[in-house]
Amino acid sequence: MGLLDGKVVFITGGGRGQGRAHAVVSAKEGADIVFIDTTQPFATVPYAHTTAEDMAETVRLVEEQDRRVLSIEADVRDQAALDDAVAQGLAQFGQIDCLVANAGIWTLGPVAEMTREQWQEMIDINLTGVWQSVKAVVPHMIERQSGSIVLTSSVNGLEGGAFYSHYAAAKFGVVGLMKSIALELGPQGIRANTVNPGTILSGMTDNQQGYDMMAGHAGGTRDDLLAAGRTFGVLKGSGFMPPEVIANAAVFLNSAMASNVTGITLPVDSGHLAMAGINMDPK
Ligand SMILES: NC(=O)c1ccc[n+]([C@@H]2O[C@H](COP(=O)([O-])OP(=O)(O)OC[C@H]3O[C@@H](n4cnc5c(N)ncnc54)[C@H](O)[C@@H]3O)[C@@H](O)[C@H]2O)c1
C-alpha cells in the first residue's frame, strides 16, 4: 500500500534534481507520472541545462518502480505546450490528481547591475511558469472537484536573498499565488500548498556559480559549497540535502494524510528558518 496508490502526479521540471525525485518517490508510493521538462539552454543561466538523457533516466527510474510514466518536452513559459501536456496525460491516464510545479532556474546578480533579461527570464519561469502550470491542470481538477497542488517555493519565498532579489521576488510570489488559489479553489475540493526547500544538492547548486557564491569569491570549489551548506541548518549533520527530502514532503502534501492541509508553506530546511540570524562576515 502506497500513499499515492491510484493517483496520477503531473510534475514540471521532472528531468533531474528535485523534479526527478518527485517522480521516483511518488512512483514508489504508487502514483503514475506525467512530467515535462525542457532540454533547451536558457539565455541567462550559467550552469548546464537538462538533457534528453536526463529525461530518459527519470523515465527509467519510474518504470523501475513498475509505474507508468509519460515524459514530454515542454517549457513552462509556453501555455499551449503545458495545456497539450495535460491533454496527453489525461488521454493516457484518464486523470491528474496532483500537480508538483517544481521547474525553476537560479541566477545571481547585484540588484543595480542585474539586466532586464535576467530579471525577466527569472520571473517568466519561476513565477509566471508556475501560474501557467496551475492554469493548465485546474480546469480538470475543478471538473473532478478534487486535486492537490504543490508549488515549489524556497526558504527564499519566506526570507530575502542578497544578490538574487529576482529569485526571492519570484519565490515570494509563488507563496502569494498558493495562498490565493488555496482560498479560491478550496470550495472546489482542491488543496494548494508550497514546499520551501533549504539548500538542496542538484544541478542548480552543484556548479561553479554555486561554488563561487558560497565561497564568497570567484574560483570557489565544491568543498566550499558543501562546507557553507553546513552552516545553513541547525540539525545535527545537516548540510546540502538530497532532493528526496523535498519529494517526501510533497508526497505527504499530496496524500490523504494531508486531506485537511491547505494554504500552508512547508519549509524543509534542517531548521534554517528557525535560527536567529547571525552575520557570518561582519563588516
Ligand atoms: N537546489 C536548491 O538548493 C533549491 C532551494 C530552494 C528551492 N529550489 C527550487 O527547487 C526547484 C527544483 O530545483 P532543483 O534544485 O531540482 O534544480 P535543477 O536545476 O536540478 O532542476 C530544475 C529543473 O527545472 C527545469 N526547468 C527550468 N526551467 C524550465 C522551463 N522553463 N520549462 C520546463 N522546465 C524547466 C530544468 O530543466 C531542470 O530539469 C526549483 O524551483 C528551485 O528554484 C531549489
The ligand as an ORCA input file, in Angstrom:
! r2SCAN-3c Opt
* xyz 0 1
  N      18.583     23.484     -5.173
  C      18.247     24.253     -4.153
  O      19.034     24.495     -3.215
  C      16.857     24.858     -4.099
  C      16.467     25.528     -2.939
  C      15.185     26.072     -2.871
  C      14.310     25.934     -3.927
  N      14.722     25.287     -5.063
  C      13.749     25.161     -6.156
  O      13.510     23.796     -6.400
  C      13.104     23.604     -7.772
  C      13.890     22.480     -8.392
  O      15.250     22.847     -8.476
  P      16.446     21.775     -8.469
  O      17.254     22.042     -7.270
  O      15.925     20.420     -8.706
  O      17.291     22.309     -9.745
  P      17.608     21.632    -11.162
  O      18.236     22.702    -11.981
  O      18.355     20.376    -10.964
  O      16.169     21.243    -11.737
  C      15.268     22.196    -12.239
  C      14.549     21.581    -13.419
  O      13.581     22.529    -13.898
  C      13.659     22.540    -15.299
  N      13.221     23.812    -15.844
  C      13.764     25.031    -15.637
  N      13.142     25.950    -16.383
  C      12.192     25.302    -17.097
  C      11.245     25.718    -18.049
  N      11.190     26.989    -18.475
  N      10.402     24.793    -18.553
  C      10.470     23.495    -18.160
  N      11.374     23.036    -17.275
  C      12.231     23.940    -16.744
  C      15.137     22.327    -15.598
  O      15.346     21.927    -16.955
  C      15.503     21.276    -14.581
  O      15.327     19.972    -15.062
  C      13.272     24.961     -8.433
  O      12.022     25.636     -8.486
  C      14.203     25.701     -7.489
  O      14.094     27.098     -7.575
  C      15.970     24.758     -5.172
*
